[in-house]
Amino acid sequence: MEQTEWGRPTRAVIDLEAIRTNVRNTKDRIGPETELIAVVKADGYGHGAVRVAEAALGAGASMLAVATPEEAVELREAGLEADILLLGAAPLPFVEVAAAHHITVTADSARWMRSAALRSKNLDVPLKVHLKLDTGMGRIGMRTEEELLGAWEAARAADIVIDGAFTHFAKADDEDCGVQRLQEDRFRELIGTLPEKPRLVHASNSAATYLHPGSRFDAVRLGISMYGIPASDHAARNMPFTLQPALTLESRLVHVKKIRKGDTVSYGATYEAADDEWIGTLPIGYADGLLRGLGGQDVLVGGSRVPIVGRICMDQCMIRLPGEMEPGEPVVLIGRQGDEEVTADEWARRLGTIPYEVVVTLSKRIPRVYRRVDWEG
């Protein structure tokens, strides 16, 4: 959704230069021999898949990764020509579409590969796949040498191109490296059973890219850190460079009133003014991803932290102002204003979740704006 002059004054400002900086710094860290796969699933973690993909490719990423067939086709229809990997399970009817659009799909079992081989006999363009190995995540992928070799043989018999092989680490962002080492060792064992090594072997997510250099293989998959968000507190403490947050969530006051001591605010009358207070209303609510659990969370106005008060509504919320302010005053919900900053990680801690969930929950009805300019009016 695009920002309009007559629309509500709530938007997510995406700093594409921050995306490029995070990619370039990561490329410098992993070296020229290791490729970088930019993960732009879930609409670029809520930042906008197409624009993020363009920025990442321009900064040195060589491939894109998504979670669903629809996400892959969206990138192709937007004119992006880079290699695209579908990380999730590929529905068999998508085989023909994937080949026609030059989309690489995940082969997660020998059974899937045999079925895909039957569908790919009459394709004009060979189907390209990456083999998915389950080394401990327990999600999708092949767990045994027998199944892996069965998939290999089915692909070879049908002229399916095995372009890569990968796994996913379950605890790469954790200080305890035991599970990480076990998965990495198992991955090497499974890869070693293949008749020949695929072109692109990859295992590292954002955390493993920085914390476990030995698991980089031929490529790394840069997800959450590309958007300037550390994968975990442990990862944040051990980053080799400072990540640049790409998203600022901002709005403006649309209504200001003074309430008296004892007055209540919002549904359920759960907030009662302890004294005379100035209350401002923002046009953003839980339908936008400002979930009700964020009641009490600070936002930034006039360079200061002030709390959300009362229950967050579907489309609006109220904040306690430091004093009288005019409607139209800028408010930052995630991002920096003056010397203060509110991060997606701060939201996550209040919600008892992870920052991944925070950014992908931001609704599509919030316009994404790809520039940094002051608003008029």
N, C-alpha and C positions, 0 to 999 in steps of 0.2 A: 504494500500500500504506500502511495506517495503522500508527502506532506502537502497540504493545500492552505491557501491563505484563510479560508473560511472554516477549516477543521479545528478540532480541539487542540490546544497547545501542549500535546504530549508526544514525545518522539524519542527514538533511540538514534543517537549519533554514532556512526561507525567510522573510526579513524583507520582508513586503509593503510596509511603509512605505518601505523603500529603493527598491523599484520605483516607488512613487508619487512619491517625491522626485526620482528621475532623470527621470521623465516630466514632472513639473511644471517642473523646471529647464530641460528641453529646450523645453517649450512657451513658457516665458518668453523663451528665446533666439530661437526662430524666429518668434515673434509670432502674433497672433490670426488673421492672414489665411492662415497655412499650416497645413494639417491634419497630424496625427500618426497614422501607421499603426503600431500595435503588432504587432511580428512575434513570434508565439508558436508557431512551428513547432518540431518535435522536442520536443514536450511542454514548450513554453516554455523551450527551451534547457536542458532537464533540471530546471527549477524547478517544473513543473506548469502546463500550459497554461491550464486553467480559472481557477485562482486568480490567476495572473498577469494574465490577460485582464481579470478583474473589477477588479483593482487599477489596471491601466493605463487602463481606460475611466473609472473613477472619478476619475482624476487628469487627464483631459483628452484622452486618445486618442479618435479618432472612428471608427476602423476597425481590424479585426484582419486579420492575414495569416498564412497557413499554407502548407505545402508539399504536402500530400497531400489527396485527397478525404476520407479517413478522419478526418484532423485537423479538417477543416471541419465534418463531420457531428457529431463529438464535441462541438464547441463549441455547435452548435445544440441537440443533445440535452441539454446541460447547462443550457439555458434562456437562453443569451446571445442578445440580439436585435440587436446591433450589426451593421453591414455586415462581411462576411467576404470576403476575397480569397484565392483559391487561386492561389499564385504559380507552382506547377509546372505541367507539361503536364497538361491535363485529359483523361482517357480519354473517348471519345465516349459510351459508355453512361452516363457520369455527368451528361450534359447535362440529362436529365429530373430527376434527383435534385437537381441544383444549382438549377434553376428552382423546384422545389417547396419547397426549403429557403431560398430567397432567398440563395444563395451566388453570388458573382461569380467567374467563371472567367477564366483567361488564354487568349487566342486567340494562338497562337504562329506561325501560318502561314495563308496564304489557303486552302490545302487543308483545314486543320482547320475553318476558318470555313465553307467550303462544305458540308462534311459535317455540321457542327453545325446549319446552316440547314435541312437536310433533316430532322433529328431534332426540330427545334423548331417545326415547322409547327402541330402540334396541342396545344401547351402551353397550359395555363390561365394561366400567369404567364410573361411574356417573359423570355428568358434575358438575363442581364447579363454583359458581358465587359469586360476591359481588354486592349488590344492590347499585345503584348510585342514590343519592338524590340531587335534585336541590333546594338548599336553598337560592338562590339569584345570582348565577353565570349566569344563563340563557343560559347554553350551552347544556349539556345533563343531563338526570336524571328525576326522578319522583318528582312531586311537591305536591301531595295531599295524604292524608291518604288512600283514596279510591283506588288510583292507586297502592300505595305501598302494600296494603293488597291483591289487585288482583294479583300482581306479586308473593306475598308470597304463595297464595293458588295454583296458577298454578305450582309453583316450587314443592310444597309439593306433589301435585297430580302426578307429573312425577318423583319423587325421585331425583330431582335436589338438590344438596347440597348448601344451603345458608351459605357460610363460613364467609361472612363479609358484612358490609354496610359502605358507605363513602359519603362524600361531598367534595366540593372544595370551599375555601374561595376566595372572589374577592378582598379584600383589607387588607389582613393580614399583609402586609408590610407597611401599612400607619400609620401615627401618630394618625389619627382620628380613634378611635376604634368602632364607632357607628355601621357601617355596619357589622363589625366582630361580635359584640355581638348579633345583630339581627340574623345573620346566625347561630351562635352557638346555640342560643335559639331555633330556628326553627328546627335545626338538632336534638336536644334532644327531642323535641315534636314528630317528626316523628319516631325516634327510639323507643320512648315510646309506640307507637301504635302497634308495632310488637308483635305477640303472645309470642315470646321469643327473647332474645338478641342474635344476631349472635356472633360467636367466636371473630371476629376482627372488631371492630368499629374504624374508623380512619377519620380524617378531616384535620390535620395540615400539611401544606407544610413547606418549610424551614423557612420562616419568622414566622409563627405561632408557630413552634416548640420552638423558643427562646423567642418570644415576648408575647405569650399567653399560659402559662403553663396549664391553665384550659381546653384547647381544645385538649390536647394530646390523651385522651381516651385510647384505647388499643394499638395504634401504631401511629407513625408519618411517613410521607413520606419525605425523605430527598433528595432534588433535587439539585438546584444550589449551595447551601452551601457545599454540599459534595465535590464540585470541587474547593472550596476555594474562592467563589465569593459571597459577600453579596447580599441578595435579593433586597435591596434598600438602599438608604443613611440612612434612619431612622433605618433600621435593622442593618446596619454597626455600627451606633453610640451606639447601645444597645446590641451588641453581648456579651455573657458571657465569650467568649474566642476569641483568634485571629485565624481566618481562615488561612489555608495554601494553597495558590494558587497552583494548580496542573499542569497548562499548561504554557510552555514557547514556544513562536514562534520565531524561529531564522533562519537566513540565513547567506550568506557571500557575500562580494563584488565580482562581476564577471568582472567588468570593471571600470576603473578610468581614468578621463581625466580632464585637466584644460581648462576652458572656459574663454573667455574675457568679459569684461564689455559690456553689450548690447546683448550678445548672448542669445538665447532662448533655452528652454528645453521642450521636449515632444510635444504631439499633441496640436494643436491650438496655439502654441507659447504663452501660457498664463503666463509662467514664464520667466522673463528677468533678467539676472544677473546684480546686482547693482554695482558689481566690478569684478575683476578677481576672479574666484572661482574654487574650486576642486569639481567635481561631481562624485558620485559613483552610479553604477547601481546594483540593487538587482534583482534576478530572482524570483520575486513574484508579482502578480498583482490581478486584480479584479476577475479573474477566480478562484483564490485561496481563496477569501473572503476578500482580501485587497481592499475594495470597493472604488470607485472613490471619495466618500465623505470624505475619509481619507486624501486627499491632504492637506499638511501642518502639518499633525500629526508628532510628534517627534518619532524617533527611537533611539536606543542606539548603539554607536560605539566608541570604545576606552574609554568607561566609561562615555561618554558625550552624551547629547541630541542633536540631529541634525534633521532638518525637511525634510520630503518628499517634493520635489519641482516638479513643473509641474504636468500635469495630469497623474494619475496612469493608466498604460496600462493593457491590458488583462493579460500579463505574466511577466511584468517587472515594476519597478518603479525606480525613481532616487532620491538620497538624496544629500544634500549639506554637504560636509565634512569639518571638522575643518582645514584640511590641506592635504597634499599629503599622501596617504595610498596605500598599495599594494593590488591587488586583492587577495582574500582569507581572508581578515580581517573579523572577526565575527561581526555580527549585530543582535541585539535583537529587535524584533518588539513588542512582549508582554513578559514581564518578567523582570528580574533583571540583571543588568550588573554593577559590581562595587557597588557604593553607589546609583545609580539611578535605578528607576523602572518605567515601563510603564504597566498599568493594562488594562484588558478588559473593565473595567468601564470607563477608560479614552477614549478609542475608542468609547464607547457607547455615551458618552456625546458629542463628536464631531459629531457623526452620528445622534444625536437626537433620540436615541433608548435605549434599555436596554442591559446589558452584556449577557443575555441569547442569544439574537440574534447574538451577535458578535461571540461567540464560536461555535454555531451550524452552522454558515455560512462558517466556515473554510472548504475548499473543501477536499474531500477524496483524491485528488491527492497530498496533503501534507502528507508525511509519518508521522505516529505516532511512536515515538521511546520511549520505556519504560525503560529508564535508564538515568543516568546523567554521561556522559563521555565526555572528550574533543575530538574534531574531530582531525583526523590526516590530515596532508597535508595543 
